[in-house]
Amino acid sequence: MILITILQDINIEDKIKNAPDSNYEIGVFIGSMLPFVILVAIAYLIYRYNKNRINKD
């Protein structure tokens, strides 16, 4: 996964500077936050599943 990040070499500041309109900046922000939000949601679901499993025993 780190190798993919290094190979892509994305420079967000250049993309925003060369963007056709301001909506691109919103898309970049959402795209950068989305992986974090998904990981938090998965962690919460695992926590809830394990908590319910322990309470049933």
PDB file of N, CA, C and O in Angstrom, chain B, residues numbered from 101:
ATOM      1  N   MET B 101       0.826  -1.188   0.000  1.00  0.00           N
ATOM      2  CA  MET B 101       0.000   0.000   0.000  1.00  0.00           C
ATOM      3  C   MET B 101       0.870   1.251   0.000  1.00  0.00           C
ATOM      4  O   MET B 101       0.562   2.222  -0.691  1.00  0.00           O
ATOM      5  N   ILE B 102       1.944   1.235   0.762  1.00  0.00           N
ATOM      6  CA  ILE B 102       2.847   2.384   0.786  1.00  0.00           C
ATOM      7  C   ILE B 102       3.509   2.541  -0.572  1.00  0.00           C
ATOM      8  O   ILE B 102       3.751   3.658  -1.029  1.00  0.00           O
ATOM      9  N   LEU B 103       3.800   1.417  -1.213  1.00  0.00           N
ATOM     10  CA  LEU B 103       4.418   1.466  -2.529  1.00  0.00           C
ATOM     11  C   LEU B 103       3.514   2.163  -3.534  1.00  0.00           C
ATOM     12  O   LEU B 103       3.992   2.932  -4.368  1.00  0.00           O
ATOM     13  N   ILE B 104       2.224   1.905  -3.465  1.00  0.00           N
ATOM     14  CA  ILE B 104       1.267   2.561  -4.359  1.00  0.00           C
ATOM     15  C   ILE B 104       1.264   4.065  -4.121  1.00  0.00           C
ATOM     16  O   ILE B 104       1.231   4.849  -5.071  1.00  0.00           O
ATOM     17  N   THR B 105       1.298   4.465  -2.863  1.00  0.00           N
ATOM     18  CA  THR B 105       1.305   5.887  -2.520  1.00  0.00           C
ATOM     19  C   THR B 105       2.553   6.570  -3.056  1.00  0.00           C
ATOM     20  O   THR B 105       2.484   7.681  -3.582  1.00  0.00           O
ATOM     21  N   ILE B 106       3.684   5.909  -2.922  1.00  0.00           N
ATOM     22  CA  ILE B 106       4.939   6.490  -3.406  1.00  0.00           C
ATOM     23  C   ILE B 106       4.925   6.591  -4.931  1.00  0.00           C
ATOM     24  O   ILE B 106       5.374   7.588  -5.497  1.00  0.00           O
ATOM     25  N   LEU B 107       4.408   5.554  -5.592  1.00  0.00           N
ATOM     26  CA  LEU B 107       4.388   5.567  -7.053  1.00  0.00           C
ATOM     27  C   LEU B 107       3.451   6.628  -7.619  1.00  0.00           C
ATOM     28  O   LEU B 107       3.731   7.201  -8.672  1.00  0.00           O
ATOM     29  N   GLN B 108       2.355   6.893  -6.941  1.00  0.00           N
ATOM     30  CA  GLN B 108       1.411   7.882  -7.451  1.00  0.00           C
ATOM     31  C   GLN B 108       1.952   9.299  -7.311  1.00  0.00           C
ATOM     32  O   GLN B 108       1.727  10.129  -8.192  1.00  0.00           O
ATOM     33  N   ASP B 109       2.659   9.594  -6.225  1.00  0.00           N
ATOM     34  CA  ASP B 109       3.277  10.899  -5.992  1.00  0.00           C
ATOM     35  C   ASP B 109       2.301  12.039  -6.283  1.00  0.00           C
ATOM     36  O   ASP B 109       2.537  12.872  -7.157  1.00  0.00           O
ATOM     37  N   ILE B 110       1.219  12.054  -5.544  1.00  0.00           N
ATOM     38  CA  ILE B 110       0.165  13.041  -5.748  1.00  0.00           C
ATOM     39  C   ILE B 110       0.513  14.326  -5.004  1.00  0.00           C
ATOM     40  O   ILE B 110       0.837  14.301  -3.816  1.00  0.00           O
ATOM     41  N   ASN B 111       0.442  15.433  -5.708  1.00  0.00           N
ATOM     42  CA  ASN B 111       0.662  16.729  -5.089  1.00  0.00           C
ATOM     43  C   ASN B 111      -0.682  17.467  -5.105  1.00  0.00           C
ATOM     44  O   ASN B 111      -1.096  18.007  -6.130  1.00  0.00           O
ATOM     45  N   ILE B 112      -1.342  17.477  -3.963  1.00  0.00           N
ATOM     46  CA  ILE B 112      -2.693  18.035  -3.861  1.00  0.00           C
ATOM     47  C   ILE B 112      -2.694  19.536  -4.125  1.00  0.00           C
ATOM     48  O   ILE B 112      -3.618  20.056  -4.749  1.00  0.00           O
ATOM     49  N   GLU B 113      -1.668  20.231  -3.655  1.00  0.00           N
ATOM     50  CA  GLU B 113      -1.627  21.684  -3.839  1.00  0.00           C
ATOM     51  C   GLU B 113      -1.589  22.056  -5.318  1.00  0.00           C
ATOM     52  O   GLU B 113      -2.259  22.999  -5.739  1.00  0.00           O
ATOM     53  N   ASP B 114      -0.811  21.322  -6.106  1.00  0.00           N
ATOM     54  CA  ASP B 114      -0.762  21.590  -7.550  1.00  0.00           C
ATOM     55  C   ASP B 114      -2.098  21.291  -8.211  1.00  0.00           C
ATOM     56  O   ASP B 114      -2.539  22.033  -9.088  1.00  0.00           O
ATOM     57  N   LYS B 115      -2.742  20.211  -7.794  1.00  0.00           N
ATOM     58  CA  LYS B 115      -4.039  19.868  -8.377  1.00  0.00           C
ATOM     59  C   LYS B 115      -5.073  20.943  -8.078  1.00  0.00           C
ATOM     60  O   LYS B 115      -5.865  21.302  -8.949  1.00  0.00           O
ATOM     61  N   ILE B 116      -5.072  21.458  -6.859  1.00  0.00           N
ATOM     62  CA  ILE B 116      -6.036  22.506  -6.493  1.00  0.00           C
ATOM     63  C   ILE B 116      -5.722  23.803  -7.256  1.00  0.00           C
ATOM     64  O   ILE B 116      -6.627  24.506  -7.704  1.00  0.00           O
ATOM     65  N   LYS B 117      -4.445  24.099  -7.393  1.00  0.00           N
ATOM     66  CA  LYS B 117      -4.045  25.319  -8.104  1.00  0.00           C
ATOM     67  C   LYS B 117      -4.460  25.257  -9.576  1.00  0.00           C
ATOM     68  O   LYS B 117      -4.855  26.273 -10.148  1.00  0.00           O
ATOM     69  N   ASN B 118      -4.376  24.085 -10.190  1.00  0.00           N
ATOM     70  CA  ASN B 118      -4.704  23.928 -11.608  1.00  0.00           C
ATOM     71  C   ASN B 118      -6.139  23.461 -11.836  1.00  0.00           C
ATOM     72  O   ASN B 118      -6.501  23.081 -12.950  1.00  0.00           O
ATOM     73  N   ALA B 119      -6.941  23.487 -10.804  1.00  0.00           N
ATOM     74  CA  ALA B 119      -8.316  22.990 -10.899  1.00  0.00           C
ATOM     75  C   ALA B 119      -9.171  23.929 -11.756  1.00  0.00           C
ATOM     76  O   ALA B 119      -8.961  25.142 -11.763  1.00  0.00           O
ATOM     77  N   PRO B 120     -10.137  23.349 -12.477  1.00  0.00           N
ATOM     78  CA  PRO B 120     -11.001  24.183 -13.323  1.00  0.00           C
ATOM     79  C   PRO B 120     -11.962  25.065 -12.523  1.00  0.00           C
ATOM     80  O   PRO B 120     -12.294  26.164 -12.966  1.00  0.00           O
ATOM     81  N   ASP B 121     -12.415  24.602 -11.351  1.00  0.00           N
ATOM     82  CA  ASP B 121     -13.301  25.415 -10.521  1.00  0.00           C
ATOM     83  C   ASP B 121     -13.140  25.025  -9.045  1.00  0.00           C
ATOM     84  O   ASP B 121     -12.363  24.132  -8.709  1.00  0.00           O
ATOM     85  N   SER B 122     -13.888  25.710  -8.175  1.00  0.00           N
ATOM     86  CA  SER B 122     -13.729  25.487  -6.735  1.00  0.00           C
ATOM     87  C   SER B 122     -14.333  24.166  -6.268  1.00  0.00           C
ATOM     88  O   SER B 122     -14.018  23.702  -5.172  1.00  0.00           O
ATOM     89  N   ASN B 123     -15.193  23.553  -7.076  1.00  0.00           N
ATOM     90  CA  ASN B 123     -15.779  22.269  -6.685  1.00  0.00           C
ATOM     91  C   ASN B 123     -14.727  21.168  -6.614  1.00  0.00           C
ATOM     92  O   ASN B 123     -14.905  20.188  -5.891  1.00  0.00           O
ATOM     93  N   TYR B 124     -13.653  21.317  -7.344  1.00  0.00           N
ATOM     94  CA  TYR B 124     -12.577  20.334  -7.326  1.00  0.00           C
ATOM     95  C   TYR B 124     -11.954  20.255  -5.938  1.00  0.00           C
ATOM     96  O   TYR B 124     -11.604  19.170  -5.473  1.00  0.00           O
ATOM     97  N   GLU B 125     -11.814  21.396  -5.278  1.00  0.00           N
ATOM     98  CA  GLU B 125     -11.235  21.422  -3.930  1.00  0.00           C
ATOM     99  C   GLU B 125     -12.113  20.646  -2.952  1.00  0.00           C
ATOM    100  O   GLU B 125     -11.599  19.952  -2.075  1.00  0.00           O
ATOM    101  N   ILE B 126     -13.413  20.755  -3.095  1.00  0.00           N
ATOM    102  CA  ILE B 126     -14.338  20.004  -2.240  1.00  0.00           C
ATOM    103  C   ILE B 126     -14.164  18.507  -2.484  1.00  0.00           C
ATOM    104  O   ILE B 126     -14.159  17.721  -1.537  1.00  0.00           O
ATOM    105  N   GLY B 127     -14.023  18.115  -3.732  1.00  0.00           N
ATOM    106  CA  GLY B 127     -13.817  16.709  -4.068  1.00  0.00           C
ATOM    107  C   GLY B 127     -12.519  16.164  -3.507  1.00  0.00           C
ATOM    108  O   GLY B 127     -12.471  15.026  -3.038  1.00  0.00           O
ATOM    109  N   VAL B 128     -11.467  16.968  -3.552  1.00  0.00           N
ATOM    110  CA  VAL B 128     -10.176  16.553  -2.994  1.00  0.00           C
ATOM    111  C   VAL B 128     -10.302  16.380  -1.486  1.00  0.00           C
ATOM    112  O   VAL B 128      -9.757  15.428  -0.928  1.00  0.00           O
ATOM    113  N   PHE B 129     -11.004  17.278  -0.825  1.00  0.00           N
ATOM    114  CA  PHE B 129     -11.194  17.184   0.626  1.00  0.00           C
ATOM    115  C   PHE B 129     -11.970  15.922   0.990  1.00  0.00           C
ATOM    116  O   PHE B 129     -11.582  15.185   1.897  1.00  0.00           O
ATOM    117  N   ILE B 130     -13.069  15.678   0.279  1.00  0.00           N
ATOM    118  CA  ILE B 130     -13.871  14.484   0.545  1.00  0.00           C
ATOM    119  C   ILE B 130     -13.050  13.226   0.264  1.00  0.00           C
ATOM    120  O   ILE B 130     -13.097  12.269   1.036  1.00  0.00           O
ATOM    121  N   GLY B 131     -12.317  13.226  -0.813  1.00  0.00           N
ATOM    122  CA  GLY B 131     -11.485  12.080  -1.163  1.00  0.00           C
ATOM    123  C   GLY B 131     -10.389  11.804  -0.161  1.00  0.00           C
ATOM    124  O   GLY B 131      -9.997  10.652   0.026  1.00  0.00           O
ATOM    125  N   SER B 132      -9.884  12.843   0.488  1.00  0.00           N
ATOM    126  CA  SER B 132      -8.840  12.627   1.485  1.00  0.00           C
ATOM    127  C   SER B 132      -9.417  12.201   2.829  1.00  0.00           C
ATOM    128  O   SER B 132      -8.732  11.539   3.609  1.00  0.00           O
ATOM    129  N   MET B 133     -10.661  12.567   3.114  1.00  0.00           N
ATOM    130  CA  MET B 133     -11.289  12.191   4.382  1.00  0.00           C
ATOM    131  C   MET B 133     -11.978  10.833   4.314  1.00  0.00           C
ATOM    132  O   MET B 133     -12.138  10.174   5.341  1.00  0.00           O
ATOM    133  N   LEU B 134     -12.381  10.412   3.138  1.00  0.00           N
ATOM    134  CA  LEU B 134     -13.162   9.187   2.985  1.00  0.00           C
ATOM    135  C   LEU B 134     -12.463   7.941   3.532  1.00  0.00           C
ATOM    136  O   LEU B 134     -13.114   7.163   4.231  1.00  0.00           O
ATOM    137  N   PRO B 135     -11.179   7.705   3.258  1.00  0.00           N
ATOM    138  CA  PRO B 135     -10.540   6.510   3.828  1.00  0.00           C
ATOM    139  C   PRO B 135     -10.546   6.513   5.355  1.00  0.00           C
ATOM    140  O   PRO B 135     -10.740   5.468   5.977  1.00  0.00           O
ATOM    141  N   PHE B 136     -10.336   7.672   5.957  1.00  0.00           N
ATOM    142  CA  PHE B 136     -10.351   7.774   7.416  1.00  0.00           C
ATOM    143  C   PHE B 136     -11.731   7.448   7.966  1.00  0.00           C
ATOM    144  O   PHE B 136     -11.850   6.708   8.942  1.00  0.00           O
ATOM    145  N   VAL B 137     -12.762   7.986   7.356  1.00  0.00           N
ATOM    146  CA  VAL B 137     -14.133   7.745   7.810  1.00  0.00           C
ATOM    147  C   VAL B 137     -14.491   6.265   7.678  1.00  0.00           C
ATOM    148  O   VAL B 137     -15.135   5.697   8.561  1.00  0.00           O
ATOM    149  N   ILE B 138     -14.076   5.649   6.588  1.00  0.00           N
ATOM    150  CA  ILE B 138     -14.364   4.227   6.392  1.00  0.00           C
ATOM    151  C   ILE B 138     -13.653   3.381   7.444  1.00  0.00           C
ATOM    152  O   ILE B 138     -14.242   2.443   7.980  1.00  0.00           O
ATOM    153  N   LEU B 139     -12.402   3.700   7.742  1.00  0.00           N
ATOM    154  CA  LEU B 139     -11.671   2.947   8.764  1.00  0.00           C
ATOM    155  C   LEU B 139     -12.308   3.102  10.140  1.00  0.00           C
ATOM    156  O   LEU B 139     -12.380   2.134  10.897  1.00  0.00           O
ATOM    157  N   VAL B 140     -12.769   4.297  10.471  1.00  0.00           N
ATOM    158  CA  VAL B 140     -13.435   4.511  11.755  1.00  0.00           C
ATOM    159  C   VAL B 140     -14.732   3.714  11.812  1.00  0.00           C
ATOM    160  O   VAL B 140     -15.051   3.128  12.846  1.00  0.00           O
ATOM    161  N   ALA B 141     -15.473   3.685  10.729  1.00  0.00           N
ATOM    162  CA  ALA B 141     -16.727   2.929  10.693  1.00  0.00           C
ATOM    163  C   ALA B 141     -16.470   1.434  10.850  1.00  0.00           C
ATOM    164  O   ALA B 141     -17.198   0.759  11.578  1.00  0.00           O
ATOM    165  N   ILE B 142     -15.455   0.910  10.186  1.00  0.00           N
ATOM    166  CA  ILE B 142     -15.116  -0.504  10.324  1.00  0.00           C
ATOM    167  C   ILE B 142     -14.688  -0.823  11.746  1.00  0.00           C
ATOM    168  O   ILE B 142     -15.086  -1.847  12.300  1.00  0.00           O
ATOM    169  N   ALA B 143     -13.878   0.047  12.343  1.00  0.00           N
ATOM    170  CA  ALA B 143     -13.439  -0.172  13.724  1.00  0.00           C
ATOM    171  C   ALA B 143     -14.633  -0.170  14.677  1.00  0.00           C
ATOM    172  O   ALA B 143     -14.683  -0.981  15.602  1.00  0.00           O
ATOM    173  N   TYR B 144     -15.581   0.719  14.467  1.00  0.00           N
ATOM    174  CA  TYR B 144     -16.764   0.765  15.323  1.00  0.00           C
ATOM    175  C   TYR B 144     -17.608  -0.499  15.167  1.00  0.00           C
ATOM    176  O   TYR B 144     -18.098  -1.046  16.155  1.00  0.00           O
ATOM    177  N   LEU B 145     -17.777  -0.956  13.940  1.00  0.00           N
ATOM    178  CA  LEU B 145     -18.558  -2.172  13.716  1.00  0.00           C
ATOM    179  C   LEU B 145     -17.901  -3.390  14.373  1.00  0.00           C
ATOM    180  O   LEU B 145     -18.592  -4.234  14.943  1.00  0.00           O
ATOM    181  N   ILE B 146     -16.587  -3.480  14.296  1.00  0.00           N
ATOM    182  CA  ILE B 146     -15.882  -4.579  14.958  1.00  0.00           C
ATOM    183  C   ILE B 146     -16.039  -4.473  16.466  1.00  0.00           C
ATOM    184  O   ILE B 146     -16.267  -5.480  17.137  1.00  0.00           O
ATOM    185  N   TYR B 147     -15.922  -3.268  17.007  1.00  0.00           N
ATOM    186  CA  TYR B 147     -16.093  -3.057  18.447  1.00  0.00           C
ATOM    187  C   TYR B 147     -17.495  -3.476  18.895  1.00  0.00           C
ATOM    188  O   TYR B 147     -17.652  -4.186  19.888  1.00  0.00           O
ATOM    189  N   ARG B 148     -18.513  -3.027  18.146  1.00  0.00           N
ATOM    190  CA  ARG B 148     -19.895  -3.351  18.503  1.00  0.00           C
ATOM    191  C   ARG B 148     -20.165  -4.850  18.410  1.00  0.00           C
ATOM    192  O   ARG B 148     -20.846  -5.416  19.265  1.00  0.00           O
ATOM    193  N   TYR B 149     -19.637  -5.487  17.383  1.00  0.00           N
ATOM    194  CA  TYR B 149     -19.809  -6.927  17.215  1.00  0.00           C
ATOM    195  C   TYR B 149     -19.190  -7.682  18.397  1.00  0.00           C
ATOM    196  O   TYR B 149     -19.823  -8.569  18.969  1.00  0.00           O
ATOM    197  N   ASN B 150     -17.970  -7.332  18.756  1.00  0.00           N
ATOM    198  CA  ASN B 150     -17.292  -8.021  19.858  1.00  0.00           C
ATOM    199  C   ASN B 150     -17.959  -7.731  21.195  1.00  0.00           C
ATOM    200  O   ASN B 150     -18.027  -8.616  22.048  1.00  0.00           O
ATOM    201  N   LYS B 151     -18.447  -6.530  21.394  1.00  0.00           N
ATOM    202  CA  LYS B 151     -19.133  -6.190  22.634  1.00  0.00           C
ATOM    203  C   LYS B 151     -20.421  -7.004  22.773  1.00  0.00           C
ATOM    204  O   LYS B 151     -20.711  -7.518  23.853  1.00  0.00           O
ATOM    205  N   ASN B 152     -21.188  -7.125  21.701  1.00  0.00           N
ATOM    206  CA  ASN B 152     -22.419  -7.914  21.735  1.00  0.00           C
ATOM    207  C   ASN B 152     -22.125  -9.395  21.929  1.00  0.00           C
ATOM    208  O   ASN B 152     -22.872 -10.093  22.614  1.00  0.00           O
ATOM    209  N   ARG B 153     -21.049  -9.873  21.334  1.00  0.00           N
ATOM    210  CA  ARG B 153     -20.683 -11.277  21.456  1.00  0.00           C
ATOM    211  C   ARG B 153     -20.296 -11.612  22.903  1.00  0.00           C
ATOM    212  O   ARG B 153     -20.658 -12.674  23.410  1.00  0.00           O
ATOM    213  N   ILE B 154     -19.576 -10.728  23.555  1.00  0.00           N
ATOM    214  CA  ILE B 154     -19.144 -10.950  24.941  1.00  0.00           C
ATOM    215  C   ILE B 154     -20.356 -10.903  25.874  1.00  0.00           C
ATOM    216  O   ILE B 154     -20.452 -11.695  26.811  1.00  0.00           O
ATOM    217  N   ASN B 155     -21.285  -9.971  25.614  1.00  0.00           N
ATOM    218  CA  ASN B 155     -22.468  -9.852  26.476  1.00  0.00           C
ATOM    219  C   ASN B 155     -23.386 -11.071  26.379  1.00  0.00           C
ATOM    220  O   ASN B 155     -24.096 -11.373  27.338  1.00  0.00           O
ATOM    221  N   LYS B 156     -23.390 -11.776  25.249  1.00  0.00           N
ATOM    222  CA  LYS B 156     -24.227 -12.954  25.102  1.00  0.00           C
ATOM    223  C   LYS B 156     -23.702 -14.132  25.895  1.00  0.00           C
ATOM    224  O   LYS B 156     -24.476 -15.002  26.295  1.00  0.00           O
ATOM    225  N   ASP B 157     -22.399 -14.178  26.130  1.00  0.00           N
ATOM    226  CA  ASP B 157     -21.805 -15.308  26.867  1.00  0.00           C
ATOM    227  C   ASP B 157     -22.048 -15.276  28.327  1.00  0.00           C
ATOM    228  O   ASP B 157     -21.601 -16.168  29.047  1.00  0.00           O
TER     229      ASP B 157
END
